[in-house]
Structures are given as structure tokens and as C-alpha cells.
């Protein structure tokens, strides 16, 4: 029979997250535990779902601050359900779509000329004759448009 609560080692083993990361996420308030009489951490099983979301968010480049904000909307007294996670993911959808769009623009222009304003190169006679892009600012000025 499964234990109602998990030790930090069990959480780490089940989630694929290092014990030090479990402690770090707890310090940030992303997950919580209770202490036993012997001062050992015990986690409710729903922490595994939260850790899975944290790992997925990190893979997508979502900052932990945004994960914290999203987790504040989750219920405290029960494991989050499908509707809870849908609400979180819908909040990230627009940001991810914008990032995907930017990456697609970069991918599509990367083969043409890496210098097209990205590095403000002064030797491109097609898109950046006489380094006109320097007037528009620094960085990837053509990609930002």
C-alpha cells in the first residue's frame, strides 16, 4: 500500500528532481511539506504533480516567478485537477505563442544572413547597407520587427 505522505528522498526519486532542488522549490514556496516529530520533511502526494509542472515549465523556458504566480491560484486543501492545470496552461499560452513566433522568424532568417542587423554588421549591402540598422538600436533589430 502506498504511503499517504512521501519523504524528501521518495519525492526526489519519484519526480526525477534532485533532493537539493526539492529543498530549493520548497524555499521558493512552490511546494510545501510538514515536519514530523523528528523534524523530517513529509510531502503530500500532490507535490509530484507540482514538480512535474515545474519541470515542464522549465523545459519551456517559463521563469520560476511565473510558476509561483500560477501556483498561488491552485487549491491548498486538495490535489489540483485537470481544470486547475488547464487554467495555468492557458495563462502561459500567449507567452509561448509569442516565443514560438519569434523562434520561427529567427529560424527562417538564420540561413539568409546572420548579420542582417542582428550584429549590426556594416558589410551587408542587401539589408543593412552602411550599417543603417545601427540607428534602430542594438541587438536583433530586424528580427524584433
SULSUL-V528965 format. One record per pair of residues at least 6 apart in sequence whose ideal C-beta (glycine too) atoms are under 6 Angstrom apart, sorted by the first residue. I is the first residue (numbers start at 1). J is the second residue. If there is no record, write none. Layout:
i=I j=J
i=I j=J
This chain:
i=5 j=42
i=6 j=43
i=8 j=19
i=8 j=22
i=8 j=41
i=11 j=22
i=11 j=43
i=11 j=47
i=12 j=19
i=12 j=22
i=14 j=48
i=15 j=48
i=15 j=51
i=17 j=51
i=25 j=31
i=30 j=71
i=31 j=47
i=31 j=50
i=33 j=41
i=33 j=42
i=33 j=43
i=34 j=42
i=36 j=42
i=46 j=79
i=54 j=67
i=57 j=67
i=70 j=88
i=74 j=80
i=74 j=84
i=105 j=143
i=106 j=143
i=115 j=121
i=115 j=124
i=116 j=127
i=116 j=142
i=117 j=128
i=117 j=133
i=117 j=141
i=117 j=142
i=118 j=140
i=120 j=131
i=120 j=133
i=120 j=134
i=122 j=131
i=133 j=141
